[in-house]
Amino acid sequence: MEYAVRGELVIKAGDYQKQLADGSADLPFDEIILCNIGNPQSVGQKPFTFFRQVLAACMYPELIDSGTLPKDAAERAATILAGMQGGVGAYSGSKGVDSIRENVAAYIQERDGGELGDPENIFLTSGASEGIKTIMQLATRNASDGILIPTPQYPLYSATVTAIGAAGIGYSLEESTGWKLQPAEITALCAEARNNGITPRCLVIINPGNPTGQLLTHDDIAEIIAVAEEEGLMLLADEVYQENVYHPGQEFTSFKKVVEATGSAVECASFHSVSKGFQGECGMRGGYMELYNFDHDAVEAVYKCVSVGLCSNLPGQVCVDLMVKPPKEGDESYPLYAEERDGIFSSLGRRAKKLVDSLNALDGMTCNPSDGAMYSFPRVHLPPKAIAAAEAQGVEPDFLYCSELLDATGICTVPGSGFGQEEGTYHFRTTFLPQEETMDKMISLIGKFQADFMAKYA
């Protein structure tokens, strides 16, 4: 099992950090810039004040009547605690706190404009990944069951397929068309799999894309739903970046919304997380999954499986509640919340554009726009001598590139081979999460390194 975003290069970056901290380093840089993973607060993003005030009061209820918190933060903590039996230090029900799941259902209805969903089909999870792994495991029986996974993809999926002993079926996202999926390829791959004794069971969609940053339109989603229904595939909609949409005129559309609007009977499991968006509360490990069009017995089977772990962590559940029901206009905390939200969001949009524009200006590099998510996935047009050098070292060419980038600049990225890519192409994934002053430094360092690398292997 492989998981590139926490692999060999990250371990090396950690060693460099220790050397810099203890003064033993003789390195050509003075800091490590971690761009390997979408972890906003690790690179300087500040947590939302309202979130931390409510969390603090939930952890230490004496704060509620202390007069030290804004009135709405104190009241919110009291409301959340009233829905729990024993507070954040006690187990909740296995699906999560009832009142929080009800708020999630209301959030989804407001987002999509459809019918109010059934909270019994909503499960609070320790990050989105826990729910994703649960559904993948339940949907496949053995190595003769397959899951269709995008290429490039977030390696949670390939790693989980390996761990559960299922068959991974990779479908291509076309770089030349802005990382679009071709529904006809799904049909062809399903036929090929069945001819080889593999039963396709699930289709994974990441929207907005990771690592590729593309955003699906309503029509794109309708085409995918149609082919999934035709092929009898369950949809796994990874929508953790739904709030990370930066281009004016573009907006996120959920799979659940289009499934409901078209009257499709396709089973759709959708996932969201407090780790992404503009909250960036990765360490809280809060998320949810909603099961739509699932048979009652299937929902009960999911319930049984999550019950083995008793429940997701309670501070994470609190963060989910705050994500789906933030302060609203007229609340005491709203002005500060809006200021923090808009500041983070506008900065992310600037950083996304600046990074992509800068990468496209470099000789030997091209990069599609990052319409959403937190990443850029540039293609590096490596010289033949660089490819030969990588072969001589027994590593992938893009690994050589990322390793030399880290050694020369302290910037930690992830080779594209860790996500999957078209044969003969080489990429790396980088976040645009470092703060703006660090981003300017990072762009300058990458530019110099790219010129030096291309000259070295010319």
SULZI-V567291 format. One record per run of one state. SS is the DSSP state (H for helix, E for strand, - for the rest). FROM is the first residue (numbers start at 1). LEN is the number of residues. If there is no record, write none. Layout:
ss:SS from:FROM len:LEN
ss:SS from:FROM len:LEN
This chain:
ss:- from:1 len:3
ss:H from:4 len:3
ss:- from:7 len:1
ss:H from:8 len:15
ss:- from:23 len:10
ss:E from:33 len:2
ss:- from:35 len:5
ss:H from:40 len:4
ss:- from:44 len:5
ss:H from:49 len:11
ss:- from:60 len:1
ss:H from:61 len:3
ss:- from:64 len:7
ss:H from:71 len:12
ss:- from:83 len:4
ss:H from:87 len:3
ss:- from:90 len:8
ss:H from:98 len:15
ss:- from:113 len:6
ss:H from:119 len:3
ss:E from:122 len:4
ss:- from:126 len:1
ss:H from:127 len:13
ss:- from:140 len:5
ss:E from:145 len:7
ss:- from:152 len:4
ss:H from:156 len:9
ss:- from:165 len:2
ss:E from:167 len:8
ss:H from:175 len:3
ss:- from:178 len:2
ss:E from:180 len:2
ss:- from:182 len:1
ss:H from:183 len:13
ss:- from:196 len:3
ss:E from:199 len:8
ss:- from:207 len:11
ss:H from:218 len:14
ss:- from:232 len:2
ss:E from:234 len:5
ss:- from:239 len:6
ss:E from:245 len:1
ss:- from:246 len:9
ss:H from:255 len:8
ss:- from:263 len:5
ss:E from:268 len:6
ss:- from:274 len:8
ss:H from:282 len:3
ss:- from:285 len:2
ss:E from:287 len:6
ss:- from:293 len:3
ss:H from:296 len:12
ss:- from:308 len:6
ss:H from:314 len:11
ss:- from:325 len:9
ss:H from:334 len:27
ss:- from:361 len:4
ss:E from:365 len:2
ss:- from:367 len:5
ss:E from:372 len:1
ss:- from:373 len:2
ss:E from:375 len:6
ss:- from:381 len:3
ss:H from:384 len:10
ss:- from:394 len:3
ss:H from:397 len:13
ss:- from:410 len:1
ss:E from:411 len:2
ss:- from:413 len:1
ss:E from:414 len:2
ss:H from:416 len:3
ss:- from:419 len:8
ss:E from:427 len:5
ss:- from:432 len:4
ss:H from:436 len:21
ss:- from:457 len:2
